[in-house]
Amino acid sequence: MIINRTEKELIKYCLKKDRQAQKALFQQMSPLMLSVCMRYIGDRSLAEEVMLDGFMTVFQKLDTYKQEGSFEGWVRKIMVNKSLTWIRKNKSMYLEMDIEDVKVGMPLETIADQLESEDLLKLIALLPEGYRSVFNMYAIEGYNHQEIADQLGISVITSRTQLSRARKFLQNKMTNWNAVAQKKQGNGS
């Protein structure tokens, strides 16, 4: 039975175009890859489309995977690239928000420690497209500013600026969240 195969075995069968192996690999990896696409796209149905397109590429290009390093990392990179391509084609990526009046409150790390991961992902989803892309690539995927600039076709300075603004935006949202949470605790709610 294909479902109980190891990742290496599934890859081997997928290379032979075995539909059951492709389905098993998809079912195994799709929840994580959907969350990757969601971080960039924001809209679940659009992220699902991007993820499906990404899996088409995974199965088409599987013969280029050299069995070196993490297969999950290889698939994740495809999903990130598909998400960025979708953003470039379908959205004005660098819509800026006026956040000059952001108040510096509690340190970001202190508030982040109090948030559940789901809440933090919701806050990241509120970021404007350009901010969210740079923030995801830098803070979550581990790209450096030069790699981000190359991938997005922007300057390194723009990447740094977008990241800085994303952090300020998140800090503002997290400070507001913290104030609401403290009020609820004070009211006994």
Buried (B, 14 or more C-beta within 10 A) or exposed (E): EBEEBEEEEBBBBBEEEBEBBBBBBBEBBBEEBBEBBBBBBBEEEBBBBBBBBBBEBBBEEBEEBEEEEEBEEBBBBBBBEBBBBBBBEEBEBBEEEEBEEBEEBBEBEEBBEEBEEEBBBEBBBEBBBBBBBBBBBBBBBEBEBEBBBEBBEBEBEBBBBBBEBBBBBBBBBBBBBBEEBEEEEEEEE
